[in-house]
Amino acid sequence: MSSKKVLVGVVTGVVTGVAAGALLGILFAPKKGSETREKIHKLVGEFGNLAKEKFNDLLDGIIEKLELSKDEVSELTQKVETKIENEFDDVSRQYGN
Protein backbone atom coordinates (compact mmCIF):
# COMPACT_ATOMS: atom_id res chain seq x y z
CA MET A 1 0.00 0.00 0.00
CA SER A 2 1.41 3.40 -0.93
CA SER A 3 2.23 5.96 1.72
CA LYS A 4 -0.34 8.36 0.21
CA LYS A 5 -3.12 5.84 0.71
CA VAL A 6 -1.98 5.22 4.27
CA LEU A 7 -1.90 8.97 4.97
CA VAL A 8 -5.39 9.45 3.51
CA GLY A 9 -6.66 6.54 5.60
CA VAL A 10 -5.11 7.85 8.80
CA VAL A 11 -6.43 11.39 8.27
CA THR A 12 -9.89 10.07 7.40
CA GLY A 13 -9.89 7.80 10.43
CA VAL A 14 -8.83 10.54 12.83
CA VAL A 15 -11.35 13.06 11.51
CA THR A 16 -14.14 10.47 11.55
CA GLY A 17 -13.24 9.38 15.08
CA VAL A 18 -13.23 12.95 16.38
CA ALA A 19 -16.58 13.66 14.75
CA ALA A 20 -18.14 10.44 16.06
CA GLY A 21 -16.87 11.12 19.58
CA ALA A 22 -18.20 14.65 19.58
CA LEU A 23 -21.56 13.50 18.21
CA LEU A 24 -21.89 10.80 20.88
CA GLY A 25 -20.97 13.32 23.57
CA ILE A 26 -23.68 15.66 22.38
CA LEU A 27 -26.29 12.90 22.10
CA PHE A 28 -25.73 11.71 25.65
CA ALA A 29 -25.53 15.18 27.21
CA PRO A 30 -28.61 16.15 29.29
CA LYS A 31 -29.93 18.89 26.99
CA LYS A 32 -33.24 19.64 25.30
CA GLY A 33 -33.78 18.03 21.89
CA SER A 34 -33.76 21.36 20.07
CA GLU A 35 -30.41 22.30 21.63
CA THR A 36 -28.97 18.89 20.78
CA ARG A 37 -30.16 19.12 17.16
CA GLU A 38 -28.66 22.60 16.87
CA LYS A 39 -25.32 21.38 18.20
CA ILE A 40 -25.37 18.38 15.86
CA HIS A 41 -26.15 20.63 12.90
CA LYS A 42 -23.26 22.93 13.82
CA LEU A 43 -20.91 19.98 14.36
CA VAL A 44 -21.80 18.43 11.00
CA GLY A 45 -21.11 21.76 9.28
CA GLU A 46 -17.75 22.11 11.02
CA PHE A 47 -16.86 18.51 10.21
CA GLY A 48 -17.74 19.05 6.54
CA ASN A 49 -15.60 22.18 6.39
CA LEU A 50 -12.69 20.45 8.11
CA ALA A 51 -12.93 17.42 5.84
CA LYS A 52 -13.06 19.65 2.75
CA GLU A 53 -10.05 21.66 3.97
CA LYS A 54 -7.99 18.54 4.71
CA PHE A 55 -8.93 16.99 1.37
CA ASN A 56 -7.93 20.17 -0.48
CA ASP A 57 -4.60 20.29 1.41
CA LEU A 58 -3.92 16.67 0.51
CA LEU A 59 -4.90 17.28 -3.12
CA ASP A 60 -2.65 20.36 -3.30
CA GLY A 61 0.26 18.30 -1.98
CA ILE A 62 -0.33 15.57 -4.53
CA ILE A 63 -0.59 18.10 -7.38
CA GLU A 64 2.63 19.78 -6.25
CA LYS A 65 4.47 16.45 -6.22
CA LEU A 66 3.09 15.54 -9.64
CA GLU A 67 4.26 18.87 -11.05
CA LEU A 68 7.73 18.33 -9.60
CA SER A 69 7.79 14.83 -11.08
CA LYS A 70 6.66 16.20 -14.44
CA ASP A 71 9.51 18.73 -14.38
CA GLU A 72 12.02 16.03 -13.46
CA VAL A 73 10.78 13.79 -16.29
CA SER A 74 11.02 16.70 -18.75
CA GLU A 75 14.60 17.41 -17.67
CA LEU A 76 15.54 13.76 -17.94
CA THR A 77 13.92 13.50 -21.37
CA GLN A 78 15.86 16.55 -22.55
CA LYS A 79 19.12 15.07 -21.28
CA VAL A 80 18.42 11.75 -23.01
CA GLU A 81 17.54 13.51 -26.27
CA THR A 82 20.75 15.55 -26.08
CA LYS A 83 22.80 12.45 -25.34
CA ILE A 84 21.24 10.57 -28.28
CA GLU A 85 21.83 13.51 -30.62
CA ASN A 86 25.47 13.75 -29.49
CA GLU A 87 26.00 10.01 -29.95
CA PHE A 88 24.35 10.14 -33.39
CA ASP A 89 26.59 13.06 -34.37
CA ASP A 90 29.68 11.17 -33.15
CA VAL A 91 28.71 8.05 -35.12
CA SER A 92 27.93 10.15 -38.21
CA ARG A 93 31.33 11.88 -38.03
CA GLN A 94 33.09 8.62 -37.38
CA TYR A 95 31.55 6.86 -40.41
CA GLY A 96 31.42 9.92 -42.65
CA ASN A 97 27.68 10.23 -43.12
C-alpha positions in Angstrom: 0.0 0.0 0.0 1.4 3.4 -0.9 2.2 6.0 1.7 -0.3 8.4 0.2 -3.1 5.8 0.7 -2.0 5.2 4.3 -1.9 9.0 5.0 -5.4 9.4 3.5 -6.7 6.5 5.6 -5.1 7.9 8.8 -6.4 11.4 8.3 -9.9 10.1 7.4 -9.9 7.8 10.4 -8.8 10.5 12.8 -11.4 13.1 11.5 -14.1 10.5 11.6 -13.2 9.4 15.1 -13.2 12.9 16.4 -16.6 13.7 14.8 -18.1 10.4 16.1 -16.9 11.1 19.6 -18.2 14.7 19.6 -21.6 13.5 18.2 -21.9 10.8 20.9 -21.0 13.3 23.6 -23.7 15.7 22.4 -26.3 12.9 22.1 -25.7 11.7 25.7 -25.5 15.2 27.2 -28.6 16.1 29.3 -29.9 18.9 27.0 -33.2 19.6 25.3 -33.8 18.0 21.9 -33.8 21.4 20.1 -30.4 22.3 21.6 -29.0 18.9 20.8 -30.2 19.1 17.2 -28.7 22.6 16.9 -25.3 21.4 18.2 -25.4 18.4 15.9 -26.2 20.6 12.9 -23.3 22.9 13.8 -20.9 20.0 14.4 -21.8 18.4 11.0 -21.1 21.8 9.3 -17.8 22.1 11.0 -16.9 18.5 10.2 -17.7 19.0 6.5 -15.6 22.2 6.4 -12.7 20.5 8.1 -12.9 17.4 5.8 -13.1 19.7 2.8 -10.1 21.7 4.0 -8.0 18.5 4.7 -8.9 17.0 1.4 -7.9 20.2 -0.5 -4.6 20.3 1.4 -3.9 16.7 0.5 -4.9 17.3 -3.1 -2.7 20.4 -3.3 0.3 18.3 -2.0 -0.3 15.6 -4.5 -0.6 18.1 -7.4 2.6 19.8 -6.3 4.5 16.5 -6.2 3.1 15.5 -9.6 4.3 18.9 -11.1 7.7 18.3 -9.6 7.8 14.8 -11.1 6.7 16.2 -14.4 9.5 18.7 -14.4 12.0 16.0 -13.5 10.8 13.8 -16.3 11.0 16.7 -18.7 14.6 17.4 -17.7 15.5 13.8 -17.9 13.9 13.5 -21.4 15.9 16.5 -22.6 19.1 15.1 -21.3 18.4 11.8 -23.0 17.5 13.5 -26.3 20.7 15.6 -26.1 22.8 12.4 -25.3 21.2 10.6 -28.3 21.8 13.5 -30.6 25.5 13.8 -29.5 26.0 10.0 -30.0 24.4 10.1 -33.4 26.6 13.1 -34.4 29.7 11.2 -33.2 28.7 8.1 -35.1 27.9 10.1 -38.2 31.3 11.9 -38.0 33.1 8.6 -37.4 31.5 6.9 -40.4 31.4 9.9 -42.6 27.7 10.2 -43.1 
